[in-house]
Amino acid sequence: MSNAHAVAMGLSCRSSDTRHKDMRMARPQSHLEIALASIQVFTDDGRMDLQELDRLLELALRDETIDDDEKRVLANIFARAERDGVAADVATRIGEARRRHGIPA
């Protein structure tokens, strides 16, 4: 992923305080997993479908809450999906997710 793509998806290019931890056993931060998963959404057919949206939300909700980093990444993904056009059921589900989890428009 290029720095430009990372910035567009709401990711920071700064070093993390986790750089000293043993990374062999560490799971990637969920907001990074969400951003990476979104790449396939937009390279597949260019449009987000309901199954893809649900998968992104599942990643965010693994720990039963959506943190600020996940909200930021999801907000960017939702904005991109809406800009590219989504089906009515996807638009409805995005609206529900925004209201339920406080994801900004």
C-alpha positions as CSV (number, residue, x, y, z in Angstrom):
1,M,0.0,0.0,0.0
2,S,1.4,3.4,-1.0
3,N,1.6,6.2,1.6
4,A,-0.9,8.1,-0.5
5,H,-3.4,5.2,-0.4
6,A,-2.7,4.8,3.4
7,V,-3.4,8.5,4.0
8,A,-6.6,8.3,1.8
9,M,-7.9,5.4,3.9
10,G,-7.2,7.4,7.1
11,L,-4.1,5.5,8.2
12,S,-1.1,7.1,9.8
13,C,2.3,6.7,8.3
14,R,3.9,7.3,11.7
15,S,5.9,4.7,13.7
16,S,4.0,2.9,16.3
17,D,5.0,2.4,20.0
18,T,4.5,-1.3,19.4
19,R,7.7,-1.5,17.3
20,H,9.6,-3.1,20.2
21,K,7.0,-5.9,20.9
22,D,7.5,-9.4,19.5
23,M,5.6,-9.1,16.3
24,R,5.6,-12.9,15.6
25,M,2.6,-13.5,17.8
26,A,0.9,-10.1,17.5
27,R,-2.3,-9.7,15.5
28,P,-2.4,-6.6,13.3
29,Q,-4.4,-3.7,14.7
30,S,-8.0,-4.1,13.6
31,H,-8.2,-0.7,11.9
32,L,-5.3,-1.8,9.7
33,E,-7.0,-5.1,8.9
34,I,-10.2,-3.1,8.0
35,A,-8.2,-0.8,5.7
36,L,-6.5,-3.8,4.0
37,A,-9.7,-5.7,3.6
38,S,-11.3,-2.6,2.0
39,I,-8.7,-2.7,-0.8
40,Q,-10.3,-5.8,-2.2
41,V,-13.7,-4.2,-2.0
42,F,-12.6,-1.4,-4.3
43,T,-10.4,-3.5,-6.6
44,D,-12.9,-6.3,-7.1
45,D,-15.7,-4.6,-9.0
46,G,-15.2,-1.1,-7.6
47,R,-18.4,-1.1,-5.5
48,M,-19.2,-2.3,-2.0
49,D,-21.8,-4.9,-1.6
50,L,-23.7,-5.9,1.5
51,Q,-21.5,-9.0,2.2
52,E,-18.3,-6.9,1.9
53,L,-19.7,-4.2,4.2
54,D,-20.7,-6.9,6.8
55,R,-17.2,-8.3,6.7
56,L,-15.6,-5.0,7.4
57,L,-18.0,-4.4,10.3
58,E,-17.3,-7.9,11.6
59,L,-13.6,-7.1,11.7
60,A,-14.3,-3.9,13.6
61,L,-16.7,-5.6,16.1
62,R,-14.6,-8.6,17.0
63,D,-14.0,-7.0,20.4
64,E,-17.6,-5.9,20.6
65,T,-16.8,-2.2,20.2
66,I,-15.6,0.2,17.5
67,D,-12.7,2.4,18.6
68,D,-11.8,5.8,17.3
69,D,-9.2,4.4,14.8
70,E,-11.8,1.9,13.4
71,K,-14.4,4.7,13.2
72,R,-12.0,6.9,11.3
73,V,-11.1,4.2,8.8
74,L,-14.7,3.0,8.4
75,A,-15.8,6.7,7.8
76,N,-13.3,7.0,5.0
77,I,-14.3,3.7,3.5
78,F,-18.0,4.5,3.7
79,A,-17.4,7.9,2.1
80,R,-15.5,6.3,-0.8
81,A,-18.2,3.6,-1.3
82,E,-21.0,6.3,-1.3
83,R,-19.0,8.4,-3.8
84,D,-18.7,5.4,-6.1
85,G,-22.3,4.5,-5.6
86,V,-23.9,1.8,-3.5
87,A,-27.1,-0.2,-3.7
88,A,-30.0,0.8,-1.5
89,D,-29.5,-2.0,1.0
90,V,-25.9,-1.1,1.4
91,A,-26.7,2.6,1.9
92,T,-29.3,1.6,4.6
93,R,-26.7,-0.6,6.4
94,I,-24.1,2.2,6.3
95,G,-26.6,4.6,7.8
96,E,-27.4,2.0,10.5
97,A,-23.8,1.4,11.3
98,R,-23.1,5.2,11.5
99,R,-26.0,5.8,13.9
100,R,-25.3,2.7,16.1
101,H,-21.6,3.1,16.4
102,G,-21.1,6.9,16.1
103,I,-19.2,6.7,12.8
104,P,-19.0,10.1,11.2
105,A,-20.4,10.9,7.8
